């Protein structure tokens, strides 16, 4: 994740470095012990996933009759 409007070259650099880090077996194991399954998504795939999850939460909130204050 990065702030909105982060320049694409910075997003690409962060993505590349994260992909390298996720190759380390020790990091993979640590994440799994925390209940996290690493997902090697591209920035575009991550954007789509977040948007999809937001829509799902909106639908859930509406179905449950929840309203923001």
C-alpha positions in Angstrom: 0.0 0.0 0.0 1.1 3.6 -0.6 -0.6 7.0 -0.4 -2.9 8.0 -3.2 -1.2 9.7 -6.1 2.2 8.1 -5.4 4.1 8.4 -8.6 4.1 5.2 -10.6 8.0 4.9 -10.7 7.9 4.8 -6.9 5.1 2.2 -6.9 7.1 0.1 -9.3 10.2 0.3 -7.2 8.3 -0.6 -4.0 6.7 -3.5 -5.8 10.1 -4.8 -7.1 11.7 -4.6 -3.7 8.7 -6.3 -2.0 8.9 -9.1 -4.5 12.6 -9.6 -3.7 11.9 -9.6 0.0 9.1 -12.1 -0.3 11.5 -14.6 -1.8 13.3 -15.0 1.5 12.2 -18.2 3.1 12.5 -16.7 6.6 10.1 -13.9 5.8 7.7 -16.3 4.2 7.7 -18.5 7.3 7.3 -15.5 9.6 4.4 -14.2 7.7 2.7 -17.6 7.8 3.2 -17.8 11.6 1.3 -14.5 11.8 -1.5 -16.0 9.6 -0.5 -14.0 6.5 -0.3 -15.7 3.1 1.9 -13.7 0.8 0.2 -12.8 -2.5 2.5 -11.7 -5.2 0.1 -9.3 -6.8 1.1 -6.6 -9.3 0.2 -3.0 -8.5 -2.7 -3.2 -10.9 -4.0 -6.5 -9.4 -3.7 -5.0 -5.9 -5.8 -1.9 -7.0 -8.5 -4.2 -8.4 -8.5 -6.4 -5.3 -8.8 -3.4 -2.9 -11.6 -1.9 -5.0 -13.4 -5.2 -5.1 -13.1 -5.6 -1.3 -14.4 -2.1 -0.7 -17.5 -2.8 -2.9 -18.0 -6.0 -0.9 -17.8 -4.2 2.4 -20.3 -1.6 1.1 -22.7 -4.3 0.1 -22.4 -5.9 3.5 -22.9 -2.6 5.3 -26.0 -1.9 3.2 -27.5 -5.4 3.8 -26.9 -5.1 7.5 -28.5 -1.6 7.6 -25.3 0.1 8.8 -24.8 3.8 8.3 -21.8 6.0 8.7 -22.0 8.8 11.3 
